Amino acid sequence: MTAQPETAYPRLKPDPTPAELERVYAPTAIEMAFVNNCASRPVARLAVLLHLKTFQRLGYFILIKDIPERIQRYVAQRAGWTRHQQSGRLEGYDASGSKRIHLAKIRVFLNVKPMTPLGRTWLRGQAVELCQTFHIVPDLINAMLDRLVHDRWELPGLSTLEAIAIGVREEVHNGYLSQITDALSPEARKRIDALLLASAAGLSGWNQLKRESRRPTHKQVRAFLHHVAELQQVADLMPPIDLPAAKQRYFHSYARSLDVSDIRELQPVKRYALAAIHVQAQRARAQDDVAEIFIKLMRALENTASQRLLAHQLEHTQRADQLISQLRDIIDAYAIDGTDTERMDAIAGTLTAEPEVLRDACDAHLAFAGKNFIPFLLKPYAVQRALLYSAIDLMMLQSSTSDKQVVRLIGILQANRQVRSEYINPAAWGIDTERDLDWLTDLWRRHVIPKKGSPQAGLLHRKYLELAVLFLVQKEIKSGDLYVRDADTFIDPREQLVDDETLDRELPIYEEVSGVPTDGKQAVALLRKQLTRLARQVDKRFRKNPGARMVDGKLVISRLTSPKPSEELKLLDQKLNERMPTASIVDVLIDTVRWLKLHKKFRPLSGTESQISDLLERVVTLLLCYGCNLGPTQTARSVRGLSRKQIAWLNLKYVDERILDEANRIVINAYNKYALPNFWGDGSSASADGTQWSVYPNNLQTEYHIRYGSWGGIGYYHVSDKMIALHARFTTCGSHESNYILDALLENESDIQPDTLHGDTHAQALPVFALSWTLAIKLMPRIRNVGRLAFARPDKKVKYRNIDALFTEVIDWDLIEKHYRDIMRVVVSVKLGLISSSTILRRLGTPSRKNKVYYAFRELGKAVRTLFLLRYIDDEDLRRTIHAATNNSEQLNGFLQWAFFGGDAIIAENLRDDQRRVVKYNQLVANLVILFNCEHMTRILADMIENGELITPELLAKLSPFRTQHINRFGDYQLDLDRKLLRLDFSRVLNLQPIVVPVPEKVATPLRKMPRKPSRESDS
């Protein structure tokens, strides 16, 4: 049975505080009038009032004897009655005949419907709908409670809700699984059975399905592509999986947690269906991996060629010097006084070699001048050619536009892949040079198409043609003009965007909720007016701007100086450090997990209830193992009573990213109830930044980062201005961090809901500014060398007196207006959860000659970014705010690394899911330490104030919860689960600030992709 504390099912506190009694149970005049009209006898009136107030809190009726004595006494006192004089008769009210009449009147008064058989039928229908999203029984119960409260139903008993939730969940899940199993052919079932058999080496096909690409060496890539080809053969036997996205993720997560012995024990219907889901999901992942490998191989080709070009240029510096010296002599000879004949004779006398030899030397130099790395591609391409063709074959690329030119060229290359001649006849290959190769740049054209008059005129250089097409394919995959069949990330963009009917329905709602214009003319008029007015204002007061000036036509921004901490702040900080309780990292984890009952959120991925009796101990150990990076082996040595296998088993069977995100949400919401973080910020802004994590270079995620000089990946974090981590993501070093900057705010389910986002210089990309503006997110990055960015004029005729040199571009308003509906289609699709903002930004980060929306986004980004840049150079306070926010990110990065102290701070996992979980574990541990520090800082500061010490709001605003001096990270860890636990107190330190910023209510818009989970707050 589901335990009551695991759900949001309301219950009464046995010992509420005076403030809680006043807020919840104080009767109003209208309520007293209702009670007096409802009953005449004092005992009955008190009973009716108690039922009324407790029902308002609970949503269901309970027996008088179950109402805590403190609540009974308070209600009687506020009503002017004496509870103790009537105690004997009050308990007898529960058995009286009047009670049923009175409860019916209360329902009418509160406009609440009783739970009848008809209501249970309605509730069951709601549960079926909710089960498309929720699969954990307590979560399903919480969602059902939300629906009951919204539709004004009396809450049934928890056991009734649980019975409905369990029954519906099994019915829905069995229906989906049976549907998939029934669609399996006999051949598909035999193939699944074969996957569950162990080979001679002891490995099963089931475990091989989970294989991921290692470091993209030639041998590893070849082996992985062979694995993908076999996986495709298996997946082609499986039926299409038509499930709601949430259910598909759940079933796949569950299937991934099963080893071969686990899945063998399942009933056939469940076994076959989960296997089919897992195979299809792994195929989609593998297809994405093939695309990533192809992109990385092409990028490696370019890098290798560029390095060889640089080496060649350095080796032939002497030849360049000789040619320049020859040119100097020719110029001097031409400059002599005399006739043309005398000049020509002088020039001829300066020549150091025959003209043909000098011409050849010039041609040789020009062939490798500048950034022409193309000639150096041939040698590394010969090694990678077979792999690239294999990847092309596996991706089965299709065009997402009506232009099929690239797909046709791919087919031509595949049909002629065995050709080895250096030059080919384009007509024999079916290539029209003018029509099919019009996309070639001048540089590529010089190599692909021989010069007229040369022996190869009219032919094409085969290798250069192949390379040119492959580079074009790489670019169009990244932009979305080409998509990978059966993939997940590199899917057809058209499938991820809303249709016209949905767009027309959602646009008015979105404009009302967000305030963003959804009409192109209105949006252009608004931005044009704002930009015109602001540019004139900034230009007018620029000469009086103490922080910005123009020097030789270039913008110079004065460097901000940070004020030194005052002696009062140093003293307060020292006192806090001295009084913070000394604790080990394990003690901190135990206290915070017990405070929040966080261990109850860790359930089997199957969705069933946990059968582990020592779950608290296991979860604390899990956080220590993965959040602090001790690893299962070292954790088992340091924490007695648990083996390495037990720790690793719990991580595999009980934890995925969704569970860790939910745990972090609970920690953030608890932290947000304190008054102290309101001195640091109001929750309206967040800052995003990345930091490198070292990872062993034996997986696809790991790349060499030139800035850090080591192998690893990027942990990308969003920290609130209240100084707690809102979001964590692990990505590759080669990916653009700006692609992920908006995801956190759109996926954020916590009570801290920022609408302003700060970032480092990486966040200033034009598509990011455009998408953030249309999503009603204020983007304010810190930008180095702001003068190097292009400001855009609202009109080409507009000139400025002081800052005109900054404006090097003009905004194409017509292009924005023409494609604004397509821009809003993307925005609505993001808000509906059909596509992530990171996917859109990744595509918009690659130029597309076929997609006009790409250019419209860039023009919109020019306008929005110019508005921000004008404010940035005009307002020093804004720059200080941005600087302080990005400093918060840097502090958080250091704090996260402090918590990740085990295993030489190297992420040892090679599978991407494990790497992502480790980063989220680390975020959770850091947030738990921040919560622990906030609780004890609150107590210490409150005691200091009560003792008469002078502490101002200005001093509190400069404190930080990123404190570590009092926490011992090392040693033999003792899990003292019975240690004295302080009660969380969210109400202290309120007297230090006249107006405390209230916790913002999260408004669930109609465009949210999922209904918001009900609040976990209750009287317990």
Stockholm file with secondary structure:
# STOCKHOLM 1.0

chainA/1-1020         MTAQPETAYPRLKPDPTPAELERVYAPTAIEMAFVNNCASRPVARLAVLLHLKTFQRLGYFILIKDIPERIQRYVAQRAGWTRHQQSGRLEGYDASGSKRIHLAKIRVFLNVKPMTPLGRTWLRGQAVELCQTFHIVPDLINAMLDRLVHDRWELPGLSTLEAIAIGVREEVHNGYLSQITDALSPEARKRIDALLLASAAGLSGWNQLKRESRRPTHKQVRAFLHHVAELQQVADLMPPIDLPAAKQRYFHSYARSLDVSDIRELQPVKRYALAAIHVQAQRARAQDDVAEIFIKLMRALENTASQRLLAHQLEHTQRADQLISQLRDIIDAYAIDGTDTERMDAIAGTLTAEPEVLRDACDAHLAFAGKNFIPFLLKPYAVQRALLYSAIDLMMLQSSTSDKQVVRLIGILQANRQVRSEYINPAAWGIDTERDLDWLTDLWRRHVIPKKGSPQAGLLHRKYLELAVLFLVQKEIKSGDLYVRDADTFIDPREQLVDDETLDRELPIYEEVSGVPTDGKQAVALLRKQLTRLARQVDKRFRKNPGARMVDGKLVISRLTSPKPSEELKLLDQKLNERMPTASIVDVLIDTVRWLKLHKKFRPLSGTESQISDLLERVVTLLLCYGCNLGPTQTARSVRGLSRKQIAWLNLKYVDERILDEANRIVINAYNKYALPNFWGDGSSASADGTQWSVYPNNLQTEYHIRYGSWGGIGYYHVSDKMIALHARFTTCGSHESNYILDALLENESDIQPDTLHGDTHAQALPVFALSWTLAIKLMPRIRNVGRLAFARPDKKVKYRNIDALFTEVIDWDLIEKHYRDIMRVVVSVKLGLISSSTILRRLGTPSRKNKVYYAFRELGKAVRTLFLLRYIDDEDLRRTIHAATNNSEQLNGFLQWAFFGGDAIIAENLRDDQRRVVKYNQLVANLVILFNCEHMTRILADMIENGELITPELLAKLSPFRTQHINRFGDYQLDLDRKLLRLDFSRVLNLQPIVVPVPEKVATPLRKMPRKPSRESDS
#=GR chainA/1-1020 SS CCCGGGSCCCCCCSSCCHHHHHHHHCCCHHHHHHHHHHCSSHHHHHHHHHHHHHHHHHSSCCCGGGSCHHHHHHHHHHHTCCTGGGHHHHHGGGGSTHHHHHHHHHHHHHTCBCCCHHHHHHHHHHHHHHTTTCCSHHHHHHHHHHHHHHTTBCCCCHHHHHHHHHHHHHHHHHHHHHHHHHTCCHHHHHHHHHHTSBCTTSCBHHHHHTCCCCSCCHHHHHHHHHHHHHHHHHHTTSCCCCCCHHHHHHHHHHHHTCCHHHHHTSCHHHHHHHHHHHHHHHHHHHHHHHHHHHHHHHHHHHHHHHHHHHHHHHHTHHHHHHHHHHHHHHHHHHTSSSCHHHHHHHHHHHCSSCHHHHHHHHHHHHHTSTTCCGGGGHHHHHHHHHHHHHHHHHHTCEESSSCCHHHHHHHHHHHTTTCCCSEECHHHHTCCHHHHTTTCCHHHHHHHSCCTTSTTTTCEEHHHHHHHHHHHHHHHHHHTSEECTTCSSSCCGGGGSCCHHHHHHHHHHHHHHHCCCCSHHHHHHHHHHHHHHHHHHHHHTGGGCTTEEEETTEEEECCCCCCCCCHHHHHHHHHHHHHSCCEEHHHHHHHHHHHHTGGGGCCCTTSSCCCCTTHHHHHHHHIIIIITTCHHHHHHHHSTTCCHHHHHHHHHHHCCHHHHHHHHHHHHHHHHTSSGGGGTCCSSEEEEEEEEEEECSCSSSCEEETTTTEEEEEEEEEEETTSSEEEEEEEETTSCGGGGTTHHHHHCCSSCCCCEEEECGGGGCHHHHHHHHHTTCEECCCCTTGGGSCEEESSTTCCCSSSGGGEEEECCHHHHHHTHHHHHHHHHHHHTTSSCHHHHHHHHTSCCSSCHHHHHHHHHHHHHHHHHHHHHHHCHHHHHHHHHHHHHHHHHHHHHHHHCCSGGGEECCCSHHHHHHHHHHHHHHHHHHHHHHHHHHHHHHHHHHHTTCCCCHHHHTTCCSCCCTTEECCSCCCCCTTSCCCCCCCSTTGGGCSSCCCCCCCCCCTTCSSCCCCCCCCCC
#=GC SS_cons          CCCGGGSCCCCCCSSCCHHHHHHHHCCCHHHHHHHHHHCSSHHHHHHHHHHHHHHHHHSSCCCGGGSCHHHHHHHHHHHTCCTGGGHHHHHGGGGSTHHHHHHHHHHHHHTCBCCCHHHHHHHHHHHHHHTTTCCSHHHHHHHHHHHHHHTTBCCCCHHHHHHHHHHHHHHHHHHHHHHHHHTCCHHHHHHHHHHTSBCTTSCBHHHHHTCCCCSCCHHHHHHHHHHHHHHHHHHTTSCCCCCCHHHHHHHHHHHHTCCHHHHHTSCHHHHHHHHHHHHHHHHHHHHHHHHHHHHHHHHHHHHHHHHHHHHHHHHTHHHHHHHHHHHHHHHHHHTSSSCHHHHHHHHHHHCSSCHHHHHHHHHHHHHTSTTCCGGGGHHHHHHHHHHHHHHHHHHTCEESSSCCHHHHHHHHHHHTTTCCCSEECHHHHTCCHHHHTTTCCHHHHHHHSCCTTSTTTTCEEHHHHHHHHHHHHHHHHHHTSEECTTCSSSCCGGGGSCCHHHHHHHHHHHHHHHCCCCSHHHHHHHHHHHHHHHHHHHHHTGGGCTTEEEETTEEEECCCCCCCCCHHHHHHHHHHHHHSCCEEHHHHHHHHHHHHTGGGGCCCTTSSCCCCTTHHHHHHHHIIIIITTCHHHHHHHHSTTCCHHHHHHHHHHHCCHHHHHHHHHHHHHHHHTSSGGGGTCCSSEEEEEEEEEEECSCSSSCEEETTTTEEEEEEEEEEETTSSEEEEEEEETTSCGGGGTTHHHHHCCSSCCCCEEEECGGGGCHHHHHHHHHTTCEECCCCTTGGGSCEEESSTTCCCSSSGGGEEEECCHHHHHHTHHHHHHHHHHHHTTSSCHHHHHHHHTSCCSSCHHHHHHHHHHHHHHHHHHHHHHHCHHHHHHHHHHHHHHHHHHHHHHHHCCSGGGEECCCSHHHHHHHHHHHHHHHHHHHHHHHHHHHHHHHHHHHTTCCCCHHHHTTCCSCCCTTEECCSCCCCCTTSCCCCCCCSTTGGGCSSCCCCCCCCCCTTCSSCCCCCCCCCC
//
